[in-house]
């Protein structure tokens, strides 16, 4: 079973459009393993909060079909 997912180019446009929405949809469906860690790597010098705000904005724009509680806080283990 997968325990970690490393995302290269985590702040990039294609990542923001496709990967967080897909992960959020899987999370909402209960299809992710417990304790899955998603690790974002990028050249951007962002702290965790900056990246989370970026991811939330991308989810708001590209994953409107995902329940709002998942879009707002996709980092909580469910």
The first five atom37 places (N, CA, C, CB, O) and aatype in JSON, in Angstrom:
{
  "aatype": [20, 20, 20, 20, 20, 20, 20, 20, 20, 20, 20, 20, 20, 20, 20, 20, 20, 20, 20, 20, 20, 20, 20, 20, 20, 20, 20, 20, 20, 20, 20, 20, 20, 20, 20, 20, 20, 20, 20, 20, 20, 20, 20, 20, 20, 20, 20, 20, 20, 20, 20, 20, 20, 20, 20, 20, 20, 20, 20, 20, 20, 20, 20, 20, 20, 20, 20, 20, 20, 20, 20, 20, 20, 20, 20, 20, 20, 20],
  "atom_mask": [
    [1, 1, 1, 1, 1],
    [1, 1, 1, 1, 1],
    [1, 1, 1, 1, 1],
    [1, 1, 1, 1, 1],
    [1, 1, 1, 1, 1],
    [1, 1, 1, 1, 1],
    [1, 1, 1, 1, 1],
    [1, 1, 1, 1, 1],
    [1, 1, 1, 1, 1],
    [1, 1, 1, 1, 1],
    [1, 1, 1, 1, 1],
    [1, 1, 1, 1, 1],
    [1, 1, 1, 1, 1],
    [1, 1, 1, 1, 1],
    [1, 1, 1, 1, 1],
    [1, 1, 1, 1, 1],
    [1, 1, 1, 1, 1],
    [1, 1, 1, 1, 1],
    [1, 1, 1, 1, 1],
    [1, 1, 1, 1, 1],
    [1, 1, 1, 1, 1],
    [1, 1, 1, 1, 1],
    [1, 1, 1, 1, 1],
    [1, 1, 1, 1, 1],
    [1, 1, 1, 1, 1],
    [1, 1, 1, 1, 1],
    [1, 1, 1, 1, 1],
    [1, 1, 1, 1, 1],
    [1, 1, 1, 1, 1],
    [1, 1, 1, 1, 1],
    [1, 1, 1, 1, 1],
    [1, 1, 1, 1, 1],
    [1, 1, 1, 1, 1],
    [1, 1, 1, 1, 1],
    [1, 1, 1, 1, 1],
    [1, 1, 1, 1, 1],
    [1, 1, 1, 1, 1],
    [1, 1, 1, 1, 1],
    [1, 1, 1, 1, 1],
    [1, 1, 1, 1, 1],
    [1, 1, 1, 1, 1],
    [1, 1, 1, 1, 1],
    [1, 1, 1, 1, 1],
    [1, 1, 1, 1, 1],
    [1, 1, 1, 1, 1],
    [1, 1, 1, 1, 1],
    [1, 1, 1, 1, 1],
    [1, 1, 1, 1, 1],
    [1, 1, 1, 1, 1],
    [1, 1, 1, 1, 1],
    [1, 1, 1, 1, 1],
    [1, 1, 1, 1, 1],
    [1, 1, 1, 1, 1],
    [1, 1, 1, 1, 1],
    [1, 1, 1, 1, 1],
    [1, 1, 1, 1, 1],
    [1, 1, 1, 1, 1],
    [1, 1, 1, 1, 1],
    [1, 1, 1, 1, 1],
    [1, 1, 1, 1, 1],
    [1, 1, 1, 1, 1],
    [1, 1, 1, 1, 1],
    [1, 1, 1, 1, 1],
    [1, 1, 1, 1, 1],
    [1, 1, 1, 1, 1],
    [1, 1, 1, 1, 1],
    [1, 1, 1, 1, 1],
    [1, 1, 1, 1, 1],
    [1, 1, 1, 1, 1],
    [1, 1, 1, 1, 1],
    [1, 1, 1, 1, 1],
    [1, 1, 1, 1, 1],
    [1, 1, 1, 1, 1],
    [1, 1, 1, 1, 1],
    [1, 1, 1, 1, 1],
    [1, 1, 1, 1, 1],
    [1, 1, 1, 1, 1],
    [1, 1, 1, 1, 1]
  ],
  "atom_positions": [
    [[0.84, -1.18, 0.0], [0.0, 0.0, 0.0], [0.88, 1.24, 0.0], [-0.96, 0.0, 1.22], [1.93, 1.25, 0.65]],
    [[0.48, 2.26, -0.71], [1.23, 3.51, -0.78], [1.06, 4.29, 0.53], [0.77, 4.36, -2.0], [-0.04, 4.37, 1.07]],
    [[2.17, 4.86, 1.02], [2.14, 5.64, 2.26], [2.54, 7.09, 2.01], [3.05, 5.01, 3.29], [2.17, 7.98, 2.77]],
    [[3.32, 7.31, 0.95], [3.76, 8.65, 0.61], [3.65, 8.87, -0.89], [5.21, 8.88, 1.09], [3.89, 7.97, -1.69]],
    [[3.27, 10.09, -1.24], [3.23, 10.51, -2.63], [4.06, 11.77, -2.73], [1.77, 10.73, -3.14], [3.72, 12.77, -2.1]],
    [[5.13, 11.76, -3.51], [5.99, 12.91, -3.69], [5.62, 13.57, -5.02], [7.51, 12.52, -3.66], [5.6, 12.93, -6.06]],
    [[5.31, 14.86, -4.94], [4.9, 15.62, -6.12], [6.0, 16.6, -6.47], [3.54, 16.36, -5.88], [6.29, 17.51, -5.7]],
    [[6.61, 16.41, -7.62], [7.64, 17.34, -8.1], [6.94, 18.46, -8.87], [8.7, 16.61, -9.01], [6.03, 18.2, -9.66]],
    [[7.36, 19.69, -8.66], [6.69, 20.82, -9.3], [5.34, 21.09, -8.66], [6.52, 20.56, -10.78], [4.37, 21.37, -9.37]],
    [[5.27, 21.02, -7.35], [4.01, 21.06, -6.62], [3.23, 22.36, -6.78], [4.27, 20.83, -5.17], [2.0, 22.35, -6.64]],
    [[3.9, 23.47, -7.06], [3.16, 24.73, -7.21], [2.83, 25.04, -8.66], [3.97, 25.87, -6.61], [2.28, 26.1, -8.96]],
    [[3.16, 24.14, -9.56], [2.94, 24.37, -10.99], [1.49, 24.36, -11.41], [3.67, 23.35, -11.76], [0.62, 23.84, -10.71]],
    [[1.25, 24.93, -12.57], [-0.11, 25.06, -13.1], [-0.78, 23.72, -13.34], [-0.08, 25.85, -14.38], [-1.92, 23.52, -12.92]],
    [[-0.1, 22.8, -14.01], [-0.73, 21.51, -14.3], [-0.97, 20.71, -13.02], [0.15, 20.7, -15.25], [-2.0, 20.05, -12.89]],
    [[-0.05, 20.78, -12.09], [-0.25, 20.12, -10.8], [-1.5, 20.68, -10.14], [0.99, 20.29, -9.88], [-2.36, 19.93, -9.69]],
    [[-1.61, 22.01, -10.08], [-2.74, 22.65, -9.43], [-4.07, 22.35, -10.08], [-2.54, 24.11, -9.4], [-5.09, 22.25, -9.39]],
    [[-4.06, 22.19, -11.39], [-5.32, 21.91, -12.1], [-5.77, 20.46, -11.95], [-5.17, 22.24, -13.56], [-6.97, 20.18, -11.93]],
    [[-4.83, 19.54, -11.85], [-5.19, 18.13, -11.93], [-4.95, 17.31, -10.67], [-4.46, 17.52, -13.04], [-5.82, 16.54, -10.27]],
    [[-3.79, 17.45, -10.06], [-3.47, 16.55, -8.95], [-4.25, 16.83, -7.67], [-2.0, 16.63, -8.66], [-4.88, 15.9, -7.16]],
    [[-4.25, 18.05, -7.12], [-5.05, 18.26, -5.9], [-6.54, 17.96, -6.09], [-4.88, 19.69, -5.43], [-7.14, 17.36, -5.2]],
    [[-7.16, 18.36, -7.21], [-8.56, 17.97, -7.38], [-8.76, 16.44, -7.4], [-9.1, 18.57, -8.66], [-9.74, 15.94, -6.84]],
    [[-7.86, 15.73, -8.04], [-7.99, 14.26, -8.08], [-7.82, 13.67, -6.68], [-6.94, 13.65, -9.04], [-8.56, 12.77, -6.29]],
    [[-6.84, 14.17, -5.94], [-6.63, 13.67, -4.58], [-7.83, 14.01, -3.7], [-5.33, 14.27, -3.97], [-8.27, 13.17, -2.9]],
    [[-8.37, 15.22, -3.84], [-9.54, 15.61, -3.05], [-10.74, 14.74, -3.38], [-9.88, 17.09, -3.29], [-11.49, 14.36, -2.48]],
    [[-10.94, 14.42, -4.64], [-12.06, 13.54, -5.02], [-11.89, 12.15, -4.42], [-12.18, 13.45, -6.56], [-12.85, 11.55, -3.94]],
    [[-10.67, 11.64, -4.46], [-10.41, 10.33, -3.85], [-10.62, 10.38, -2.34], [-8.98, 9.86, -4.17], [-11.17, 9.45, -1.75]],
    [[-10.19, 11.46, -1.71], [-10.38, 11.63, -0.27], [-11.86, 11.68, 0.07], [-9.68, 12.9, 0.22], [-12.3, 11.02, 1.01]],
    [[-12.63, 12.45, -0.69], [-14.07, 12.56, -0.46], [-14.78, 11.22, -0.63], [-14.68, 13.59, -1.4], [-15.77, 10.95, 0.04]],
    [[-14.26, 10.4, -1.53], [-14.86, 9.08, -1.79], [-14.38, 8.02, -0.81], [-14.56, 8.64, -3.21], [-14.84, 6.88, -0.85]],
    [[-13.45, 8.39, 0.06], [-12.9, 7.41, 1.01], [-11.98, 6.4, 0.35], [-14.02, 6.69, 1.7], [-11.82, 5.28, 0.85]],
    [[-11.38, 6.79, -0.77], [-10.56, 5.86, -1.54], [-9.06, 6.02, -1.32], [-10.87, 6.02, -2.99], [-8.26, 5.45, -2.07]],
    [[-8.66, 6.79, -0.32], [-7.24, 6.95, -0.03], [-6.89, 6.15, 1.22], [-6.86, 8.45, 0.15], [-7.71, 6.02, 2.13]],
    [[-5.68, 5.61, 1.27], [-5.28, 4.87, 2.47], [-5.13, 5.82, 3.66], [-3.96, 4.11, 2.22], [-4.75, 6.98, 3.49]],
    [[-5.42, 5.31, 4.84], [-5.24, 6.09, 6.05], [-3.78, 6.51, 6.18], [-5.69, 5.29, 7.29], [-2.87, 5.72, 5.94]],
    [[-3.57, 7.76, 6.56], [-2.22, 8.24, 6.82], [-1.4, 8.57, 5.59], [-1.51, 7.24, 7.61], [-0.19, 8.78, 5.71]],
    [[-2.02, 8.62, 4.41], [-1.27, 8.96, 3.21], [-0.64, 10.34, 3.38], [-2.18, 8.92, 1.96], [-1.32, 11.29, 3.76]],
    [[0.64, 10.44, 3.1], [1.38, 11.69, 3.16], [1.64, 12.16, 1.74], [2.71, 11.53, 3.95], [2.21, 11.43, 0.93]],
    [[1.23, 13.38, 1.44], [1.54, 13.98, 0.15], [2.62, 15.02, 0.39], [0.26, 14.62, -0.53], [2.43, 15.96, 1.17]],
    [[3.74, 14.85, -0.27], [4.9, 15.73, -0.08], [5.12, 16.51, -1.37], [6.19, 14.92, 0.31], [5.37, 15.92, -2.42]],
    [[5.01, 17.82, -1.29], [5.2, 18.67, -2.45], [6.61, 19.24, -2.48], [4.17, 19.8, -2.46], [7.1, 19.75, -1.47]],
    [[7.25, 19.16, -3.63], [8.6, 19.69, -3.82], [8.55, 20.68, -4.98], [9.65, 18.53, -4.09], [7.94, 20.41, -6.02]],
    [[9.21, 21.82, -4.8], [9.17, 22.84, -5.84], [10.32, 23.82, -5.61], [7.8, 23.58, -5.86], [10.92, 23.86, -4.54]],
    [[10.62, 24.61, -6.63], [11.63, 25.66, -6.5], [11.11, 26.84, -5.7], [12.09, 26.12, -7.88], [11.9, 27.6, -5.13]],
    [[9.8, 27.01, -5.65], [9.22, 28.12, -4.9], [9.6, 28.0, -3.43], [7.66, 28.15, -5.06], [9.57, 26.91, -2.86]],
    [[9.95, 29.09, -2.83], [10.37, 29.11, -1.44], [9.16, 29.39, -0.55], [11.49, 30.16, -1.21], [9.09, 30.44, 0.1]],
    [[8.21, 28.46, -0.52], [6.97, 28.62, 0.23], [7.02, 27.79, 1.5], [5.75, 28.21, -0.62], [7.61, 26.71, 1.53]],
    [[6.39, 28.32, 2.55], [6.21, 27.51, 3.75], [4.92, 26.7, 3.6], [6.16, 28.42, 5.04], [4.2, 26.83, 2.6]],
    [[4.63, 25.87, 4.58], [3.45, 24.99, 4.5], [2.16, 25.79, 4.32], [3.34, 24.12, 5.76], [1.32, 25.43, 3.5]],
    [[2.01, 26.87, 5.09], [0.77, 27.66, 5.02], [0.58, 28.28, 3.64], [0.78, 28.76, 6.08], [-0.54, 28.29, 3.12]],
    [[1.64, 28.79, 3.04], [1.53, 29.39, 1.71], [1.11, 28.34, 0.7], [2.87, 30.02, 1.29], [0.24, 28.59, -0.13]],
    [[1.72, 27.16, 0.77], [1.33, 26.11, -0.17], [-0.11, 25.67, 0.06], [2.27, 24.92, -0.03], [-0.84, 25.44, -0.9]],
    [[-0.52, 25.55, 1.3], [-1.9, 25.14, 1.59], [-2.9, 26.15, 1.05], [-2.1, 24.97, 3.1], [-3.93, 25.77, 0.49]],
    [[-2.61, 27.44, 1.2], [-3.51, 28.47, 0.64], [-3.56, 28.34, -0.89], [-3.03, 29.9, 1.04], [-4.63, 28.47, -1.49]],
    [[-2.42, 28.09, -1.5], [-2.37, 27.9, -2.95], [-3.22, 26.69, -3.36], [-0.9, 27.72, -3.43], [-4.01, 26.76, -4.29]],
    [[-3.04, 25.58, -2.64], [-3.8, 24.37, -2.96], [-5.3, 24.58, -2.76], [-3.31, 23.19, -2.1], [-6.11, 24.12, -3.57]],
    [[-5.67, 25.26, -1.69], [-7.1, 25.53, -1.45], [-7.69, 26.36, -2.58], [-7.28, 26.26, -0.11], [-8.81, 26.09, -3.02]],
    [[-6.96, 27.37, -3.05], [-7.44, 28.2, -4.15], [-7.62, 27.37, -5.42], [-6.48, 29.37, -4.41], [-8.59, 27.54, -6.14]],
    [[-6.68, 26.48, -5.68], [-6.78, 25.63, -6.87], [-7.97, 24.66, -6.74], [-5.46, 24.83, -7.08], [-8.67, 24.41, -7.72]],
    [[-8.19, 24.14, -5.55], [-9.33, 23.25, -5.33], [-10.64, 24.02, -5.5], [-9.26, 22.61, -3.93], [-11.59, 23.51, -6.08]],
    [[-10.68, 25.23, -4.99], [-11.88, 26.05, -5.12], [-12.21, 26.28, -6.59], [-11.69, 27.39, -4.4], [-13.38, 26.3, -6.99]],
    [[-11.18, 26.46, -7.39], [-11.39, 26.73, -8.82], [-11.64, 25.47, -9.64], [-10.19, 27.47, -9.37], [-12.47, 25.49, -10.55]],
    [[-10.93, 24.38, -9.34], [-10.95, 23.21, -10.23], [-11.65, 21.98, -9.65], [-9.56, 22.84, -10.58], [-11.69, 20.93, -10.29]],
    [[-12.19, 22.1, -8.45], [-12.84, 20.92, -7.85], [-14.13, 21.33, -7.13], [-11.88, 20.21, -6.85], [-14.36, 20.94, -5.99]],
    [[-14.95, 22.1, -7.81], [-16.21, 22.56, -7.2], [-17.15, 21.41, -6.87], [-16.91, 23.54, -8.13], [-18.05, 21.56, -6.04]],
    [[-16.95, 20.26, -7.49], [-17.8, 19.1, -7.22], [-17.42, 18.37, -5.93], [-17.73, 18.13, -8.38], [-18.16, 17.51, -5.47]],
    [[-16.28, 18.71, -5.36], [-15.82, 18.1, -4.12], [-16.49, 18.83, -2.95], [-14.24, 18.16, -4.0], [-16.6, 20.05, -2.98]],
    [[-16.95, 18.1, -1.92], [-17.59, 18.76, -0.78], [-16.72, 19.88, -0.21], [-17.92, 17.73, 0.31], [-15.5, 19.74, -0.13]],
    [[-17.35, 20.99, 0.2], [-16.59, 22.15, 0.69], [-15.66, 21.84, 1.86], [-17.54, 23.22, 1.11], [-14.57, 22.41, 1.94]],
    [[-16.05, 20.95, 2.77], [-15.17, 20.65, 3.9], [-13.88, 19.98, 3.45], [-15.88, 19.76, 4.91], [-12.84, 20.18, 4.07]],
    [[-13.93, 19.2, 2.39], [-12.71, 18.57, 1.85], [-11.87, 19.6, 1.12], [-13.08, 17.39, 0.9], [-10.64, 19.6, 1.23]],
    [[-12.52, 20.49, 0.36], [-11.77, 21.53, -0.35], [-11.07, 22.48, 0.61], [-12.7, 22.33, -1.27], [-9.95, 22.91, 0.35]],
    [[-11.71, 22.81, 1.72], [-11.13, 23.76, 2.66], [-10.02, 23.16, 3.48], [-12.19, 24.29, 3.58], [-9.06, 23.85, 3.82]],
    [[-10.12, 21.88, 3.8], [-9.12, 21.27, 4.66], [-8.79, 19.85, 4.2], [-9.6, 21.25, 6.12], [-9.13, 18.88, 4.87]],
    [[-8.13, 19.73, 3.03], [-7.86, 18.4, 2.49], [-6.72, 17.69, 3.22], [-7.53, 18.51, 1.01], [-6.37, 16.56, 2.86]],
    [[-6.15, 18.32, 4.22], [-4.98, 17.73, 4.9], [-5.35, 16.97, 6.15], [-4.0, 18.81, 5.24], [-4.48, 16.38, 6.79]],
    [[-6.62, 16.97, 6.5], [-7.05, 16.27, 7.69], [-7.27, 14.81, 7.33], [-8.35, 16.9, 8.29], [-7.92, 14.5, 6.34]],
    [[-6.72, 13.93, 8.14], [-6.92, 12.5, 7.92], [-8.37, 12.17, 8.2], [-5.97, 11.65, 8.81], [-8.9, 12.53, 9.26]],
    [[-9.01, 11.52, 7.3], [-10.44, 11.19, 7.45], [-10.59, 9.72, 7.7], [-11.24, 11.6, 6.2], [-11.72, 9.24, 7.86]]
  ]
}
